[in-house]
Amino acid sequence: MDNKTAMTAKRLYSETEIRSALNEMARSLAARVSAQSQWVLVGIHRRGVPLARRFGCRFG
């Protein structure tokens, strides 16, 4: 792989920005579902599972 095609790492969001986005998504979801409803968080294994776990922690 030459220098023209090599990928470079770039941080898209800081840890604080990710935490804030997850909290906002959790608040939005909580406002849409009833306390009695049953639901499941599913993540694509490569990166989605850790994200789903972090998201799920917001619901205790």
Secondary structure as GFF3:
##gff-version 3
##sequence-region A 1 60
A	DSSP	alpha_helix	15	32	.	.	.	ID=ss1
A	DSSP	alpha_helix	48	57	.	.	.	ID=ss2
###
